Amino acid sequence: MNHEQSRDLYDRALSVLAGGVNSSVRATRPYPFFVERGDGGHVIDADGNRYIDYVNGYGPLLLGHDMPEQVRAAVQQYASAGPMYGAPTEVEVELAEFISRHVPSVEMLRFVNSGTEATVSAVRLARAVTGRDKIVVMQGGYHGAQESTLVDGAGTNTAPSSPGIPQEFAEHTIAVPFNDADAAREVFEAHGQDIAAVLTEPMLGNHGIVHPVEGYLETLRELTDDHGSLLIFDEVITGFRVGGLQCAQGKFGVTPDITTLAKIIGGGFPVGAIGGRSELIEQFTPGGDVFQSGTFSGHPVAMAAGLETLRYAAENDVYEHVNELGEKIRAGLTDIVADQEPSYTVVGTDSLFKIIFTREGPGDVPRTSISASGDNREPDDLDEQCEAGCKQRADCPRFDYCPKTGADVDAAETERWERLFWPAMKEQGVFLTANQFEAQFVSAAHTEADIEETLEAYKNAL
Ligand SMILES: *Cc1c(COP(=O)(O)O)cnc(C)c1O
């Protein structure tokens, strides 16, 4: 593949953009390809190379790159009519009505412009309504570029994960391992009266994809209820992808107090939302006194793109299609790595997929940090394992070996994934997310042929 144009563009970009990009994850090595345009489930770069695209904007593009006619028409209509006013429009009400009709926890919403803005406002709201400061987050969870959640460390022993954030922010943030019910119980025993909220993705979607162990989300629901804390599900990545229109909370059957959304609900345009029971969301200004505001919030073009995208998904077999292809690719990958178990773990559900490089030498099998049994043998019978993506079934023979926490994913071969595997896939025309941690997405524009071609590429690269 020729990448001359991309290299020249990156050379120019490095002079005027920090690190040559506008979001750090895009700076793939040795330099990123610059995209010229999308085409269905593919992207075409500045040198004319074509890739099957599983990045899909890092999540927003449920339908792929070609807007269905009704989405395109709405975007054009709202763009040429305004494009925005600083006064309310009907389309904001319509999108809010659609979301509150489908998402179990959501009666009322406030729209913002990104997932980060949504989680910032959700944390502020939780602190305001409980009169408490502490929030509990998951190690390996991601909630955007916000001061309160960019922490490293464990328990109350946390520190900001980036320079520029005062230590005081981390002092109010407690980090626990995902899927570790005992750790969550201990934290509530010690600090329950001070905890405003548990903020978690219903499944880790930005750290390898980690499915919840049965009962874990229910435990978080009980602990927060018992201690007068709120449960916030950050469904920025899972919203309208996992569980379809009811989102992951509907699929897993656990209803949070507050839900943050973004990505898909903007149909490819910048958006975010904080939703929940009316008596909570009403506390935002001007109805209540929790300050919340934004020049571009509820932008008509983004609202229209999101509304028509969700309507299109509701009226067509979008979820059926993407989930079927997701199943097909995860099952195909499970077959490909079958003779190398447990070196690789295929993860994901619905239209999410990834392989975690849980690779270690024979006899030195990786064990998860919270696995139940004590022995250190490889699983000897894989017949009963999850067939199309790890679901953390307790009766699966690989249960003790599947990554369950952020730390388990960190222990995988992340460098090998990024430096050897990702470029090998790119050179075969398959565009995966840039590192071991970010989820990959099947879109409605992908075809069976795309999946087959992708599986061939995996076979060659692994
Ligand atoms: C992407 C993401 C965010 C951040 O959203 P931005 O729109 O990038 O600010 C927050 N939480 C989760 C779970 C995400 O996947």
The ligand as an SDF file (V2000), in Angstrom:
LIG
                    3D

 15 15  0  0  0  0  0  0  0  0999 V2000
  -16.5960    7.7940   24.0040 C   0  0  0  0  0  0  0  0  0  0  0  0
  -16.9660    7.6960   25.4400 C   0  0  0  0  0  0  0  0  0  0  0  0
  -17.0060    8.8260   26.2760 C   0  0  0  0  0  0  0  0  0  0  0  0
  -16.5500   10.1700   25.8180 C   0  0  0  0  0  0  0  0  0  0  0  0
  -17.3580   10.6910   24.8210 O   0  0  0  0  0  0  0  0  0  0  0  0
  -16.8080   11.9020   23.9290 P   0  0  0  0  0  0  0  0  0  0  0  0
  -17.9440   12.2180   23.0070 O   0  0  0  0  0  0  0  0  0  0  0  0
  -15.5800   11.3920   23.2510 O   0  0  0  0  0  0  0  0  0  0  0  0
  -16.5010   13.0120   24.8580 O   0  0  0  0  0  0  0  0  0  0  0  0
  -17.4720    8.6670   27.5580 C   0  0  0  0  0  0  0  0  0  0  0  0
  -17.8700    7.4730   28.0180 N   0  0  0  0  0  0  0  0  0  0  0  0
  -17.8270    6.3650   27.2570 C   0  0  0  0  0  0  0  0  0  0  0  0
  -18.3180    5.0680   27.8220 C   0  0  0  0  0  0  0  0  0  0  0  0
  -17.3700    6.4350   25.9510 C   0  0  0  0  0  0  0  0  0  0  0  0
  -17.3180    5.3290   25.2070 O   0  0  0  0  0  0  0  0  0  0  0  0
  1  2  1  0
  2  3  1  0
  2 14  2  0
  3  4  1  0
  3 10  2  0
  4  5  1  0
  5  6  1  0
  6  7  2  0
  6  8  1  0
  6  9  1  0
 10 11  1  0
 11 12  2  0
 12 13  1  0
 12 14  1  0
 14 15  1  0
M  END
$$$$
